[in-house]
């Protein structure tokens, strides 16, 4: 389904008591909120789309936050009190996906040494990640690149 833009969702006010945007994370707080909402509530998707979202290059979505920890977002999302038990089994797969996204952002930002370390940590925990060619290719390229200077 992909991500749900903030401007493209209507939520009953009463649900904000059950599900909240986690303030302790800067990135992916909407992902936690929307996933818990979709997992627990009856939702409807309308066709055709009612809004068009234009993503900007300077969006936080592309930022590499030093304090970003995929494990933190995963723990918030997979809160047993807010997610049905049948979905808890997806935790490891989700965490691997978040960690790969962070690796990709590090790579695109030119933080090659951090990207290499992140990728090796991912593969150590989830060897199947090696089968995702687009990430493996970036890792191999990162082996031969030096970090870009920060401005």
N, CA and C atoms as an extended XYZ file, in Angstrom:
453
Properties=species:S:1:pos:R:3:atomname:S:1:resname:S:1:resid:I:1 pbc="F F F"
N         0.813       -1.199        0.000 N   UNK     1
C         0.000        0.000        0.000 CA  UNK     1
C         0.848        1.252        0.000 C   UNK     1
N         2.033        1.178        0.527 N   UNK     2
C         2.882        2.365        0.571 CA  UNK     2
C         2.540        3.248        1.745 C   UNK     2
N         3.102        4.436        1.740 N   UNK     3
C         2.852        5.348        2.858 CA  UNK     3
C         1.545        6.103        2.643 C   UNK     3
N         1.015        6.610        3.740 N   UNK     4
C        -0.209        7.389        3.689 CA  UNK     4
C         0.151        8.825        4.042 C   UNK     4
N         0.050        9.748        3.096 N   UNK     5
C         0.377       11.141        3.402 CA  UNK     5
C        -0.586       11.727        4.433 C   UNK     5
N        -0.077       12.605        5.272 N   UNK     6
C        -0.889       13.237        6.324 CA  UNK     6
C        -2.142       13.884        5.761 C   UNK     6
N        -2.035       14.544        4.647 N   UNK     7
C        -3.168       15.273        4.089 CA  UNK     7
C        -4.173       14.393        3.383 C   UNK     7
N        -3.965       13.096        3.373 N   UNK     8
C        -4.847       12.199        2.639 CA  UNK     8
C        -5.592       11.229        3.546 C   UNK     8
N        -5.763       11.593        4.803 N   UNK     9
C        -6.402       10.685        5.740 CA  UNK     9
C        -7.384       11.448        6.631 C   UNK     9
N        -8.511       10.844        6.845 N   UNK    10
C        -9.499       11.359        7.788 CA  UNK    10
C        -9.605       10.337        8.913 C   UNK    10
N        -9.538       10.809       10.156 N   UNK    11
C        -9.565        9.922       11.313 CA  UNK    11
C       -10.591       10.456       12.303 C   UNK    11
N       -11.395        9.556       12.822 N   UNK    12
C       -12.350        9.971       13.856 CA  UNK    12
C       -11.586       10.464       15.074 C   UNK    12
N       -12.030       11.559       15.625 N   UNK    13
C       -11.382       12.185       16.779 CA  UNK    13
C       -11.204       11.193       17.929 C   UNK    13
N       -12.177       10.342       18.166 N   UNK    14
C       -12.116        9.393       19.287 CA  UNK    14
C       -10.918        8.440       19.174 C   UNK    14
N       -10.455        8.183       17.962 N   UNK    15
C        -9.324        7.256       17.781 CA  UNK    15
C        -8.003        7.850       18.253 C   UNK    15
N        -7.929        9.174       18.346 N   UNK    16
C        -6.684        9.789       18.807 CA  UNK    16
C        -6.422        9.497       20.282 C   UNK    16
N        -7.412        9.041       21.002 N   UNK    17
C        -7.194        8.606       22.381 CA  UNK    17
C        -6.525        7.247       22.449 C   UNK    17
N        -6.793        6.411       21.447 N   UNK    18
C        -6.215        5.055       21.400 CA  UNK    18
C        -4.868        5.014       20.700 C   UNK    18
N        -4.728        5.791       19.635 N   UNK    19
C        -3.517        5.773       18.815 CA  UNK    19
C        -2.961        7.181       18.726 C   UNK    19
N        -1.687        7.322       18.963 N   UNK    20
C        -1.062        8.646       18.970 CA  UNK    20
C         0.207        8.634       18.126 C   UNK    20
N         0.562        9.807       17.654 N   UNK    21
C         1.861        9.970       17.002 CA  UNK    21
C         2.908        9.941       18.117 C   UNK    21
N         3.872        9.031       18.044 N   UNK    22
C         4.881        8.975       19.112 CA  UNK    22
C         5.814       10.180       19.035 C   UNK    22
N         5.837       10.962       20.072 N   UNK    23
C         6.645       12.178       20.084 CA  UNK    23
C         8.119       11.912       20.300 C   UNK    23
N         8.471       10.704       20.725 N   UNK    24
C         9.872       10.413       21.015 CA  UNK    24
C        10.700       10.073       19.777 C   UNK    24
N        10.078       10.042       18.595 N   UNK    25
C        10.828        9.828       17.355 CA  UNK    25
C        10.565       10.977       16.403 C   UNK    25
N        11.564       11.292       15.603 N   UNK    26
C        11.454       12.415       14.668 CA  UNK    26
C        11.017       11.946       13.285 C   UNK    26
N        11.466       10.785       12.874 N   UNK    27
C        11.094       10.204       11.580 CA  UNK    27
C        10.195        8.997       11.809 C   UNK    27
N         9.278        8.783       10.917 N   UNK    28
C         8.405        7.614       10.907 CA  UNK    28
C         7.325        7.617       11.980 C   UNK    28
N         7.102        8.737       12.639 N   UNK    29
C         6.031        8.791       13.637 CA  UNK    29
C         4.675        8.574       12.975 C   UNK    29
N         4.530        9.044       11.723 N   UNK    30
C         3.280        8.831       11.006 CA  UNK    30
C         3.099        7.365       10.638 C   UNK    30
N         4.179        6.689       10.323 N   UNK    31
C         4.120        5.280        9.993 CA  UNK    31
C         3.574        4.475       11.177 C   UNK    31
N         4.052        4.763       12.375 N   UNK    32
C         3.588        4.064       13.576 CA  UNK    32
C         2.088        4.306       13.752 C   UNK    32
N         1.678        5.562       13.678 N   UNK    33
C         0.260        5.912       13.854 CA  UNK    33
C        -0.610        5.231       12.804 C   UNK    33
N        -0.254        5.380       11.544 N   UNK    34
C        -1.080        4.846       10.467 CA  UNK    34
C        -1.135        3.319       10.501 C   UNK    34
N        -0.028        2.659       10.758 N   UNK    35
C        -0.018        1.194       10.786 CA  UNK    35
C        -0.907        0.663       11.908 C   UNK    35
N        -0.824        1.266       13.086 N   UNK    36
C        -1.660        0.817       14.190 CA  UNK    36
C        -3.137        1.086       13.898 C   UNK    36
N        -3.410        2.198       13.277 N   UNK    37
C        -4.778        2.542       12.896 CA  UNK    37
C        -5.326        1.518       11.897 C   UNK    37
N        -4.562        1.248       10.849 N   UNK    38
C        -5.001        0.300        9.817 CA  UNK    38
C        -5.153       -1.114       10.365 C   UNK    38
N        -4.310       -1.493       11.313 N   UNK    39
C        -4.357       -2.844       11.870 CA  UNK    39
C        -5.537       -3.057       12.805 C   UNK    39
N        -6.077       -1.983       13.345 N   UNK    40
C        -7.111       -2.115       14.377 CA  UNK    40
C        -8.490       -1.595       14.002 C   UNK    40
N        -8.599       -0.854       12.935 N   UNK    41
C        -9.860       -0.190       12.621 CA  UNK    41
C       -10.354       -0.573       11.226 C   UNK    41
N       -11.645       -0.415       11.043 N   UNK    42
C       -12.202       -0.577        9.702 CA  UNK    42
C       -11.845        0.673        8.908 C   UNK    42
N       -11.172        0.478        7.800 N   UNK    43
C       -10.711        1.606        6.984 CA  UNK    43
C       -11.262        1.470        5.572 C   UNK    43
N       -11.407        2.592        4.915 N   UNK    44
C       -11.919        2.626        3.554 CA  UNK    44
C       -10.961        3.439        2.703 C   UNK    44
N       -10.691        2.960        1.518 N   UNK    45
C        -9.875        3.691        0.557 CA  UNK    45
C       -10.801        4.166       -0.556 C   UNK    45
N       -10.682        5.428       -0.921 N   UNK    46
C       -11.545        5.994       -1.951 CA  UNK    46
C       -10.821        6.064       -3.294 C   UNK    46
N       -11.550        5.804       -4.343 N   UNK    47
C       -11.033        5.955       -5.693 CA  UNK    47
C       -11.886        6.992       -6.404 C   UNK    47
N       -11.390        7.856       -7.192 N   UNK    48
C        -9.968        8.133       -7.415 CA  UNK    48
C        -9.378        8.879       -6.222 C   UNK    48
N        -8.046        8.985       -6.195 N   UNK    49
C        -7.406        9.718       -5.096 CA  UNK    49
C        -7.947       11.147       -5.007 C   UNK    49
N        -8.092       11.624       -3.781 N   UNK    50
C        -8.631       12.963       -3.567 CA  UNK    50
C        -7.552       14.024       -3.426 C   UNK    50
N        -6.319       13.604       -3.195 N   UNK    51
C        -5.208       14.551       -3.059 CA  UNK    51
C        -4.005       14.041       -3.840 C   UNK    51
N        -3.172       14.964       -4.227 N   UNK    52
C        -1.897       14.640       -4.850 CA  UNK    52
C        -0.809       15.214       -3.962 C   UNK    52
N         0.148       14.390       -3.594 N   UNK    53
C         1.233       14.818       -2.716 CA  UNK    53
C         2.488       15.014       -3.563 C   UNK    53
N         3.121       16.147       -3.398 N   UNK    54
C         4.379       16.429       -4.095 CA  UNK    54
C         5.500       16.363       -3.054 C   UNK    54
N         6.366       15.409       -3.197 N   UNK    55
C         7.466       15.251       -2.247 CA  UNK    55
C         8.617       16.166       -2.646 C   UNK    55
N         9.142       16.859       -1.658 N   UNK    56
C        10.235       17.803       -1.902 CA  UNK    56
C        11.565       17.151       -1.545 C   UNK    56
N        12.631       17.510       -2.258 N   UNK    57
C        13.945       16.930       -1.967 CA  UNK    57
C        14.437       17.249       -0.557 C   UNK    57
N        13.996       18.371        0.022 N   UNK    58
C        14.469       18.742        1.358 CA  UNK    58
C        13.557       18.195        2.461 C   UNK    58
N        12.686       17.263        2.105 N   UNK    59
C        11.778       16.659        3.076 CA  UNK    59
C        12.561       15.887        4.143 C   UNK    59
N        12.023       15.847        5.350 N   UNK    60
C        12.640       15.055        6.421 CA  UNK    60
C        12.719       13.583        6.047 C   UNK    60
N        11.879       13.166        5.128 N   UNK    61
C        11.866       11.776        4.679 CA  UNK    61
C        13.252       11.335        4.198 C   UNK    61
N        14.023       12.274        3.646 N   UNK    62
C        15.339       11.940        3.097 CA  UNK    62
C        16.474       12.260        4.070 C   UNK    62
N        16.142       12.817        5.211 N   UNK    63
C        17.174       13.226        6.169 CA  UNK    63
C        17.802       12.010        6.843 C   UNK    63
N        19.071       12.148        7.160 N   UNK    64
C        19.763       11.119        7.922 CA  UNK    64
C        19.945       11.686        9.322 C   UNK    64
N        19.114       11.234       10.218 N   UNK    65
C        19.154       11.715       11.590 CA  UNK    65
C        20.123       10.853       12.390 C   UNK    65
N        21.105       11.452       13.056 N   UNK    66
C        22.066       10.664       13.825 CA  UNK    66
C        21.409        9.828       14.915 C   UNK    66
N        20.339       10.356       15.497 N   UNK    67
C        19.701        9.630       16.596 CA  UNK    67
C        18.626        8.650       16.124 C   UNK    67
N        18.406        8.584       14.808 N   UNK    68
C        17.389        7.672       14.297 CA  UNK    68
C        17.810        6.234       14.564 C   UNK    68
N        16.934        5.507       15.203 N   UNK    69
C        17.204        4.109       15.515 CA  UNK    69
C        15.992        3.298       15.060 C   UNK    69
N        16.138        2.506       14.004 N   UNK    70
C        14.997        1.725       13.522 CA  UNK    70
C        14.368        0.852       14.611 C   UNK    70
N        15.182        0.417       15.556 N   UNK    71
C        14.659       -0.419       16.634 CA  UNK    71
C        13.629        0.338       17.488 C   UNK    71
N        13.824        1.644       17.638 N   UNK    72
C        12.903        2.453       18.444 CA  UNK    72
C        11.528        2.531       17.770 C   UNK    72
N        11.508        2.796       16.474 N   UNK    73
C        10.246        2.865       15.736 CA  UNK    73
C         9.568        1.492       15.743 C   UNK    73
N        10.357        0.450       15.577 N   UNK    74
C         9.810       -0.914       15.578 CA  UNK    74
C         9.164       -1.235       16.920 C   UNK    74
N         9.826       -0.887       18.014 N   UNK    75
C         9.269       -1.149       19.343 CA  UNK    75
C         7.969       -0.386       19.548 C   UNK    75
N         7.905        0.857       19.069 N   UNK    76
C         6.681        1.651       19.220 CA  UNK    76
C         5.533        1.070       18.393 C   UNK    76
N         5.839        0.655       17.178 N   UNK    77
C         4.809        0.103       16.308 CA  UNK    77
C         4.300       -1.234       16.836 C   UNK    77
N         5.214       -2.100       17.246 N   UNK    78
C         4.834       -3.452       17.654 CA  UNK    78
C         4.542       -3.536       19.148 C   UNK    78
N         3.941       -2.510       19.672 N   UNK    79
C         3.461       -2.487       21.054 CA  UNK    79
C         2.300       -3.477       21.144 C   UNK    79
N         2.457       -4.494       21.967 N   UNK    80
C         1.442       -5.548       22.074 CA  UNK    80
C         0.079       -4.999       22.498 C   UNK    80
N         0.056       -3.865       23.152 N   UNK    81
C        -1.209       -3.267       23.557 CA  UNK    81
C        -1.911       -2.517       22.438 C   UNK    81
N        -1.210       -2.268       21.326 N   UNK    82
C        -1.803       -1.474       20.249 CA  UNK    82
C        -1.847       -2.193       18.911 C   UNK    82
N        -1.306       -3.405       18.858 N   UNK    83
C        -1.295       -4.157       17.605 CA  UNK    83
C        -1.874       -5.549       17.865 C   UNK    83
N        -2.727       -6.031       16.975 N   UNK    84
C        -3.292       -7.370       17.167 CA  UNK    84
C        -2.184       -8.431       17.217 C   UNK    84
N        -2.362       -9.453       18.040 N   UNK    85
C        -1.334      -10.499       18.183 CA  UNK    85
C        -0.920      -11.141       16.861 C   UNK    85
N        -1.845      -11.266       15.917 N   UNK    86
C        -1.512      -11.919       14.643 CA  UNK    86
C        -0.463      -11.151       13.844 C   UNK    86
N        -0.282       -9.864       14.149 N   UNK    87
C         0.683       -9.046       13.407 CA  UNK    87
C         2.046       -8.956       14.088 C   UNK    87
N         2.145       -9.351       15.318 N   UNK    88
C         3.405       -9.264       16.059 CA  UNK    88
C         4.493      -10.091       15.375 C   UNK    88
N         4.105      -11.169       14.702 N   UNK    89
C         5.089      -12.024       14.025 CA  UNK    89
C         5.805      -11.305       12.879 C   UNK    89
N         5.310      -10.168       12.440 N   UNK    90
C         5.937       -9.407       11.348 CA  UNK    90
C         7.045       -8.477       11.841 C   UNK    90
N         7.279       -8.461       13.120 N   UNK    91
C         8.227       -7.518       13.738 CA  UNK    91
C         9.619       -7.588       13.111 C   UNK    91
N        10.186       -8.778       13.013 N   UNK    92
C        11.563       -8.907       12.510 CA  UNK    92
C        11.667       -8.460       11.055 C   UNK    92
N        10.681       -8.821       10.253 N   UNK    93
C        10.695       -8.419        8.836 CA  UNK    93
C        10.590       -6.897        8.705 C   UNK    93
N         9.734       -6.291        9.527 N   UNK    94
C         9.596       -4.839        9.512 CA  UNK    94
C        10.901       -4.170        9.939 C   UNK    94
N        11.511       -4.672       11.010 N   UNK    95
C        12.769       -4.094       11.495 CA  UNK    95
C        13.843       -4.169       10.417 C   UNK    95
N        13.940       -5.281        9.742 N   UNK    96
C        14.927       -5.408        8.661 CA  UNK    96
C        14.656       -4.382        7.569 C   UNK    96
N        13.396       -4.196        7.219 N   UNK    97
C        13.028       -3.206        6.202 CA  UNK    97
C        13.416       -1.789        6.636 C   UNK    97
N        13.148       -1.421        7.882 N   UNK    98
C        13.512       -0.093        8.403 CA  UNK    98
C        15.024        0.090        8.405 C   UNK    98
N        15.742       -0.949        8.785 N   UNK    99
C        17.198       -0.854        8.830 CA  UNK    99
C        17.774       -0.713        7.419 C   UNK    99
N        17.186       -1.413        6.457 N   UNK   100
C        17.626       -1.273        5.066 CA  UNK   100
C        17.335        0.140        4.546 C   UNK   100
N        16.214        0.707        4.934 N   UNK   101
C        15.898        2.083        4.527 CA  UNK   101
C        16.921        3.060        5.088 C   UNK   101
N        17.309        2.861        6.328 N   UNK   102
C        18.335        3.718        6.933 CA  UNK   102
C        19.661        3.554        6.193 C   UNK   102
N        20.028        2.329        5.881 N   UNK   103
C        21.247        2.076        5.105 CA  UNK   103
C        21.202        2.849        3.791 C   UNK   103
N        20.060        2.787        3.093 N   UNK   104
C        19.929        3.482        1.804 CA  UNK   104
C        20.077        4.993        1.978 C   UNK   104
N        19.472        5.562        3.033 N   UNK   105
C        19.608        7.013        3.278 CA  UNK   105
C        21.058        7.377        3.583 C   UNK   105
N        21.739        6.566        4.369 N   UNK   106
C        23.159        6.819        4.659 CA  UNK   106
C        23.972        6.794        3.367 C   UNK   106
N        23.718        5.806        2.537 N   UNK   107
C        24.428        5.675        1.263 CA  UNK   107
C        24.186        6.897        0.379 C   UNK   107
N        22.924        7.285        0.229 N   UNK   108
C        22.590        8.442       -0.625 CA  UNK   108
C        23.164        9.746       -0.090 C   UNK   108
N        23.336        9.817        1.230 N   UNK   109
C        23.896       11.032        1.837 CA  UNK   109
C        25.423       11.059        1.757 C   UNK   109
N        26.010        9.988        1.239 N   UNK   110
C        27.472        9.946        1.130 CA  UNK   110
C        28.164        9.558        2.422 C   UNK   110
N        27.437        9.001        3.359 N   UNK   111
C        28.011        8.516        4.630 CA  UNK   111
C        28.362        7.041        4.448 C   UNK   111
N        29.346        6.790        3.596 N   UNK   112
C        29.633        5.424        3.171 CA  UNK   112
C        30.146        4.522        4.295 C   UNK   112
N        30.975        5.032        5.182 N   UNK   113
C        31.487        4.171        6.255 CA  UNK   113
C        30.340        3.763        7.192 C   UNK   113
N        29.451        4.684        7.514 N   UNK   114
C        28.294        4.355        8.357 CA  UNK   114
C        27.356        3.401        7.614 C   UNK   114
N        27.211        3.606        6.304 N   UNK   115
C        26.360        2.722        5.503 CA  UNK   115
C        26.922        1.302        5.484 C   UNK   115
N        28.235        1.171        5.311 N   UNK   116
C        28.851       -0.159        5.307 CA  UNK   116
C        28.609       -0.873        6.626 C   UNK   116
N        28.829       -0.166        7.724 N   UNK   117
C        28.624       -0.765        9.046 CA  UNK   117
C        27.156       -1.169        9.233 C   UNK   117
N        26.248       -0.293        8.840 N   UNK   118
C        24.822       -0.588        8.981 CA  UNK   118
C        24.443       -1.827        8.181 C   UNK   118
N        24.962       -1.936        6.960 N   UNK   119
C        24.623       -3.076        6.114 CA  UNK   119
C        25.144       -4.381        6.716 C   UNK   119
N        26.370       -4.371        7.208 N   UNK   120
C        26.923       -5.583        7.815 CA  UNK   120
C        26.128       -5.996        9.050 C   UNK   120
N        25.670       -5.028        9.831 N   UNK   121
C        24.827       -5.334       10.995 CA  UNK   121
C        23.508       -5.978       10.558 C   UNK   121
N        22.946       -5.464        9.479 N   UNK   122
C        21.683       -6.009        8.957 CA  UNK   122
C        21.881       -7.454        8.516 C   UNK   122
N        22.918       -7.700        7.743 N   UNK   123
C        23.169       -9.045        7.211 CA  UNK   123
C        23.487      -10.026        8.336 C   UNK   123
N        24.172       -9.550        9.346 N   UNK   124
C        24.486      -10.415       10.493 CA  UNK   124
C        23.193      -10.879       11.167 C   UNK   124
N        22.237       -9.981       11.267 N   UNK   125
C        20.966      -10.293       11.926 CA  UNK   125
C        19.969      -10.967       10.979 C   UNK   125
N        20.024      -10.628        9.695 N   UNK   126
C        19.075      -11.133        8.694 CA  UNK   126
C        19.823      -11.484        7.411 C   UNK   126
N        20.457      -12.652        7.361 N   UNK   127
C        21.249      -13.028        6.174 CA  UNK   127
C        20.465      -12.978        4.862 C   UNK   127
N        19.154      -13.150        4.919 N   UNK   128
C        18.345      -13.106        3.696 CA  UNK   128
C        18.396      -11.739        3.028 C   UNK   128
N        18.817      -10.716        3.753 N   UNK   129
C        18.925       -9.373        3.165 CA  UNK   129
C        19.933       -9.363        2.012 C   UNK   129
N        20.869      -10.302        2.032 N   UNK   130
C        21.846      -10.401        0.937 CA  UNK   130
C        21.173      -10.672       -0.408 C   UNK   130
N        19.981      -11.226       -0.371 N   UNK   131
C        19.276      -11.562       -1.608 CA  UNK   131
C        18.610      -10.354       -2.255 C   UNK   131
N        18.605       -9.240       -1.572 N   UNK   132
C        18.016       -8.022       -2.134 CA  UNK   132
C        19.118       -7.269       -2.888 C   UNK   132
N        19.157       -7.512       -4.169 N   UNK   133
C        20.252       -7.051       -5.018 CA  UNK   133
C        20.486       -5.544       -4.966 C   UNK   133
N        19.437       -4.751       -4.926 N   UNK   134
C        19.631       -3.292       -4.961 CA  UNK   134
C        20.425       -2.812       -3.744 C   UNK   134
N        20.207       -3.432       -2.589 N   UNK   135
C        20.965       -3.051       -1.388 CA  UNK   135
C        22.384       -3.609       -1.427 C   UNK   135
N        22.520       -4.837       -1.862 N   UNK   136
C        23.852       -5.432       -1.962 CA  UNK   136
C        24.718       -4.634       -2.932 C   UNK   136
N        24.131       -4.198       -4.035 N   UNK   137
C        24.860       -3.403       -5.024 CA  UNK   137
C        25.352       -2.084       -4.399 C   UNK   137
N        24.504       -1.442       -3.624 N   UNK   138
C        24.923       -0.199       -2.951 CA  UNK   138
C        26.051       -0.474       -1.958 C   UNK   138
N        25.939       -1.568       -1.231 N   UNK   139
C        27.000       -1.917       -0.280 CA  UNK   139
C        28.327       -2.122       -1.019 C   UNK   139
N        28.296       -2.860       -2.114 N   UNK   140
C        29.523       -3.108       -2.874 CA  UNK   140
C        30.115       -1.805       -3.406 C   UNK   140
N        29.276       -0.910       -3.861 N   UNK   141
C        29.765        0.404       -4.315 CA  UNK   141
C        30.367        1.192       -3.152 C   UNK   141
N        29.728        1.097       -1.997 N   UNK   142
C        30.202        1.837       -0.815 CA  UNK   142
C        31.584        1.373       -0.375 C   UNK   142
N        31.936        0.144       -0.694 N   UNK   143
C        33.264       -0.367       -0.329 CA  UNK   143
C        34.387        0.451       -0.962 C   UNK   143
N        34.098        1.046       -2.106 N   UNK   144
C        35.129        1.761       -2.862 CA  UNK   144
C        34.954        3.285       -2.811 C   UNK   144
N        34.136        3.751       -1.911 N   UNK   145
C        33.901        5.191       -1.835 CA  UNK   145
C        34.265        5.730       -0.464 C   UNK   145
N        34.725        6.978       -0.480 N   UNK   146
C        35.021        7.688        0.764 CA  UNK   146
C        33.849        8.582        1.119 C   UNK   146
N        33.696        8.816        2.414 N   UNK   147
C        32.616        9.676        2.876 CA  UNK   147
C        32.749       11.067        2.255 C   UNK   147
N        31.595       11.625        1.901 N   UNK   148
C        31.579       13.004        1.410 CA  UNK   148
C        31.813       13.944        2.582 C   UNK   148
N        32.465       15.032        2.309 N   UNK   149
C        32.693       16.038        3.359 CA  UNK   149
C        31.375       16.707        3.706 C   UNK   149
N        31.147       16.915        4.987 N   UNK   150
C        29.928       17.602        5.457 CA  UNK   150
C        30.124       19.103        5.336 C   UNK   150
N        29.051       19.802        4.905 N   UNK   151
C        29.155       21.262        4.801 CA  UNK   151
C        28.633       21.932        6.023 C   UNK   151
